[in-house]
Amino acid sequence: MTMKKSLIIILAFTVLFQHANAQQTVDKVIAVIGNEAILLSDIEEMRLAAKIEGRSPVEDSHCAMLEDLLTSKLLVAQAKLDSLKVDLSNADNMVERQYKYYVMNFGNDKAIEEFFQRSIEKIKEEWFEQAKENTYAQTMMQEITGKLTATPSEVENFYKKIPADSLPLIPDQYVIYQIVKKPNSSAASLAAKQQLLELRKRILAGERFQSLATLYSEDPGSARRGGEVGLSPMENWVPPIREILKNMRPGQVSQIVESEYGYHIVQLIEKQANNLVNYRHILIKPKYTAEDRKEGFMKLDSIVRLIKADSITFEKAALYFSDDEQSKMANGLLINNRQYSSPSPRFIKDELNPDDYQALKNLPNLEMSEPFESTNQQGNVVYKVIMVKNFIPAHTANLKDDYDQLYNATLQQKQAETISKWVKKKQKAEYVRIDDSFKNCKFDHEGWVR
């Protein structure tokens, strides 16, 4: 396995799968790095993850997995030694995405618990700890490579070195506009606020915020920790919560705060230097009735009729009527922040919301879909209509059409080379012991075996 591939796996491996088979294995320590031990069961868990995800055994050999773990633990140790500011706010989201993946594949909590042979609560705790470790590793990698860039000449040289028959195939890409309407929320919002007001009243009367958050909060990640989100830079939080935290005292309970996720009450735990803050919250989401949903859908349907009658353009309708704040300010244009050196309007199939793709896959350019039900990034039901502004068919990568992708590939190569040099330097100063059964491995960095 190349160092580049190893790094990609570290970045992508947000949580390690756990399984009963690993528990049944006669476990042993196969490596020690610093004060951290790596167990045979850790490798077995990664092997199982590879099997479930359909990755080939060659790419996920035991030796490569061990080097991934050694590299990751080296990064984590250095991040903690350097006291880096690590944003753990996304760890909960990583756990929830993992949980939803298993629900999709196993059907329900009981089947998941039987597979893992422990409770959902215990499984999520393990996933959360691993997500934290991965976040530390990624933060350290960003510290090492964050200032790297690629010049146009470097991108061109990278492209020219790729053999013509090895140039990657760029999949079909879509440039999309959307109009989003939420269900009618007046009654549902009022009910959510009333529930939060009652909870706030109970807290002020002496009940523990943590207990009520565990029982009632609809943020599953923080709810299991009594609503606590963890210490993180203030700028990581959504603007409404960020604003209210600025003027709060430790222990103080806020009034109701509305965000894109729903309604919250917040209790500040502590503020530290460098704008670090920790708080707990209770989230209540509006519960929409069938009538609420019908009204939201009918509003969107009315907008569609205006567009079809040429009374308003799609772009103007998005600006005036869409409930999605980000895209409406760009006249409905969806922006992809995931795969490019800078924000891009291009999406490949796998980057799209599945509901969106089903609605657009047979649409010609500049034609509008029929209204359909979807979910937004916060997991809430919304109604949408979309238009394919441009379709770019699959093609062999070239500098003119695919500069962003080639820039990313060039930059990733530079980052991999930089991390490789860093690992070679750091592994010399760290205590490392490898079990004899792994000493014949062909690691990317020979310094692991001494």
N, C-alpha and C positions, 0 to 999 in steps of 0.2 A: 504494500500500500504506500502511495506517495504521501509526503507530508501534507500536501494540499488537500488530498482526500481525507486524511486524518483530521485536519482542522475543520473541514466541512462537517464531519460527523460530530465533532465536539460541539460546534455551533448549533447543529440541528437537533442534537440529543437533549431536549429540554427536560425529560425525566427518564429514569431507568425503569423498565418494566420489572415487576416483582412476580414470582410465580411459585406455586407450591413445590414444583420439582426442584427448584433451587434450594428450598429448605430441606428437602429429603436427601440432597447430595451430602456426602461426607465432606464437610467444609474444611478448608485449611487456608492459611496465609500463603499467598503466592508471590507477594511483593510488599516491600515496605519502602516508603519515601518520606523522609523526615520523620514525623510522628504518626503518619497515616499508614494504615495497613490496607492492602487490597486482597480480597478473598476470592477463592475459586468460584464461589456463588455469584460474585459480581460479574465474572466473565460469562457464567451460565445465563444470567439474567439478560445480558447484552446479546448473547447468542439467540435466546428466545425472541428478543425484540426484533432482531434481524429477520428471523423466520416469519414472525407475524407480519412484518412490514414488507416482506417479499424481497429483501435484499439478498444478494448472492452470497453463499458461504465463502467464496474467494475473497470478496471485499471485506468480510467480517470474520476473518480468521482469529483464533484465540490470541495470536501474537499481536495482531493489529489492535484488537480490543484492549489488550493489556497496555499497549503504548498509548492509546487514547486516554485510558484512565491515569496513567503515570503523568502524561502531559497536563491533563486537566487538574490533577491534584497539585502539580507544581505551580500552575497558574493561580489556583485558589490560595495556596500558601503565601505566594508573593503578594497577592491582593490584600490579604489580611495583614501581612507584615508591613506593607506600605500604608495601611489604614485608608485605603481608597473609599471614596463615597460610592456606595453600591445601592442602586435603586432596586429594592425588592418588591416594589408595588406590583410588578407583573407576575410574580411567582404564583399568586392565587389564580390568575388567568391561565397560566400554563397548566396548573393542576385541573382546572375546570375543563379546559380543552381536552386534556387526557381522559378525564372522566366521561365527557360526552362521546369521545371516540369509542370507549368501551361500551357505553350504553347502546351506541349505534350497532356495535358488533355482537353484543351479548343479550341485549333486549331489556334487562332490568338489573336492579341492585343485587338481587338474590343470586343470579347467575354469575355476576362479577365476584361476589363474596365466595362462592363455591370454587371459582377458578383460582382465586388468590388464597383461599382458606383463611381469611380473616375479614374483619368488618370493613365496610366502606370508610368509616372514620379513620381506622388504622391505616388503610391503604393511602388515603389522602394525606395523612400526616407524613408517611414515608415519601410520597411524591413531592410534598412541599419542601422537605429537607433537601431532596436531590435537586429540585428546581432552584433553591437558594445557592447550592454549590455551583450549579451551572451558570447562574447569574454572576457569581464572583469570578468564575473563569472567563466569561465573556467580557466582563468589565476590565479585567487585567489585559485581555487581548486588545481591547479598545485603547487602553492606556499605551500599549506598545506600538500599535499600528495606526492610531487615530489621526495622526498628522500626515500620513502618507497620501500622496495623490499620484495620478498618472498624467503625463503630458500628452498632447496630441501625437507627438513623434513616437512616444513609447507605445501608444495604442496602435499606431500604424505599423511599427516594427513587430509588435506582438502578432498582429493580423497577418503580416507577410511571412512570418515563420511557421504559420499553420499550413500544413500540406493541403492542397486544393481538395483532395478526397477526404480530408478530416475536418473540414469546416463544419461547424454545427448547423443543424437545421433549426431555424427559428419557427416555432409553431404559429398557427393562425393567431392574429392579434385583432383586438377590437377597441375602437374609441367610442365611448358611450355617453349619452346624456340621459338624465333621469328626472322625473318629478315624483316626489314622495309625499304621501299624506298619511297621517296617523289616525287611528280611530278617534272618534269624538271623545274628549277626555274630561269634560266638565264634571259629570257625576262621579266618574271613577277617580279623578284627582281629588275631589272633595272627600271621598271615603278614605283614600290613602292618607290625606292630611289629618283627618279626624282620628285615625288610628295612631298616627305619630304623636298628635297632641295628647292623647290619653297615655301613651307610653312615657312621654316627657313629664307629664304630671306625676306618674308613678315614681319616676327617677327622682324628681325634686322632693317627693314625699319620703324618700329614703331607700327605695329599692335599688339594687345594684344595676348599673348600666350594662355591665358585662352579661349578667344573667338574662336580661330582657333581649339583648342583642342575639344571644345564642338561641333564644326561643323564637324570636320574631323577625330578625333581619333577613332580607331576601338577597343579601350578598353572601353566597355560600362559603366563599373563601375566608372572609374575615369573621363570619358568624361563629365558626367553630373555635375562634380564639377570642370570643367575647366581644366581637366587633372591632378588634384592634387591627390596624393596617400595617403597622411597622414603621420604623424610623426611615425617613426618606426626604430628599430635597423638596421644598415647598412647591417648586415649579412642576413637579410630577403629577400633582393632583388637578382634577378638573377645575376650571376657573371659579365656579360658584363656591366650592368648598375652600379653595385657596383664598378667596377674598374674605370669607368669614373667619378663617383660622388666623388671619393677620392680627385681628383685634381681640382674640380670646385669651383668657387666662387658664393655666392648668387646672383641670377639674370642672371648668365651666361647661354647661350644656347649652348648645345653640338653640335658636328658634329653627323652624323648618327651613330647609334649604332644598331648592329644586335644581336638579342637574339632568343631563341627558339620560341618566340611568333610572330616574324616578325621584322620590322625595326622601330626605335624610334628616336625622338629628345627629349632631356631632358633639363629641366631648374631647377637648384637647387633653392629651396626656403630658406632653413635654415639648419644649422648643430648645434646640441646641444651637451652637454657633454654626456659621456657614449655612444658615437658613434651613437646617434640618428640623423636621417636625414629625411627631407621632400622635395619632389620634385614634379614637374608636368611633364607630358610627352604626346607626341602624338605618337600613334602606327598606323602604316600602314602595312597591311598584303599583301603579293603578291597575285595577282588575276590570277589564273591559267586558261588557255584556255583548250579546249578539246584536243588540240594537246599536250600541256604540260602534261596533265594527261595521255594521251596515251603513251608518251615517258617514264614516270615514271613506268607505268605498264609493258611496254615492257622490261625495264631494269630488273625488278624483275622476269619476265618470263624467261629471259636469265639465270639468276642465278639458278632458279629452274631446268632448263634443265641440267645445269652443275652438280647439285647435283644428279639428277636422273641418269645421265650417270656415276656416281661415279668418276667424275673428281675432286670433292672437297666435304668435309664433310659439313653437315649443320652448325656445330659449326664454322668451319673455314670461311665459306661463311658469316656468321653473323659478325664475327670479321673483315673481310676485306671489306664487302660491305654494311652492314646495316647503315641506317641513324639515328637510335635511339642510342644516345650516351651512355645511361645507360646500356641497355641490351647488346650492342655489346662488351663492355669491359668484359662481363661475357660470351662471346661466344654465345650470344643470349638469355641467361637465364633471364626470367622475375622474378623480386623480388617483393614480397608483403610486404609493410611496414605498412599495415593498422591494422592488427588484432593480431599481435604477440608481445611477449616480446622482440624479436630481429627480424631483417629482415628474412623472410622465403620465400622459393620458392613455397609454397603451396597456391593455390587459390581455394575457393569455387565458385560456379556458380555466386552468387550475387556480387562477388568481381571482376568479369571479365568484360571487355568491351563486350557489347552484340554482336557486330560483331565477336569478337574472339570466343565467346561461340558457336555461330551458325556454325563457321567453324570447331570447334574441337569436338562438342558433339558426333559425330559418328566416330571419328578417333580412331583406335587402337593405343596402345603404339608404339612409335618410327616410326609412319607414318606421312608423311608431308601432309598438306592441299594443296589445289589448291590456287593460288594467289587470294586475295580478297581485296576490298576497305574497309577502316575503317577510324576512326578518332583518333588522338593522344590526349594526355591530354590537349593540348592547343586548341583543337577543329579544327585542320587543317586536311585536307584530306591526307591520306597516303595509301600506298599499302603494304600488308603483306602476308607472308606465315608463318605458325606456325607448330610446331611439339609437340605432347604430349610426353614428356619424361617419365612421370610416372603418372599413374592413381591410386588413392587410393579410393576404394569403400567406401560407407557409412558404418559406424560401430559404435558400442557403445564405448564411450570414455574410454581410458585406459592410464596408465602412460607411457608405452613404446612408443606408436605411437602418443600420443597427449599431450605431456608434455607442449608444448607452450600454448595450449588452457587452460590446467588446471592451469598453472602458472598464466595466465591472470585472471582466475576466482578467484584464491587465492588472488592475489594482489588487485583485485577489491573489494573483501570482506574486506580486511584490509583498503583500502582507504575509503570505505563506513563507516566503524566503526570510522575511524579518523575524517572524516567530521562530523559524527553524534556528536561526543564529542565536536568538535569545535562549531557546531551550538548551542548545549546546553549551552556552556559557553558564547557565544556572544549574544544570544537572551536575556540573563539576563541584559545585559548592554545597550540594545537598546529599545527605546520606541516602543511598539507594541500595536495596538488597533484593535480588531476584531469585526465586526458587529454581533449583537445578532443572526442574521439568520445563522451564521456559528459557534456559540459558542458550539454547541453540536457535532461538528466534532471530530472524533477520529484521531487526528494528531499523527504522529510518535513522535513528540516532544511536550509534553504537555505544555511547557512554552510559547507557542504562546498565549494561553488564560489565562488572569489574572483576 
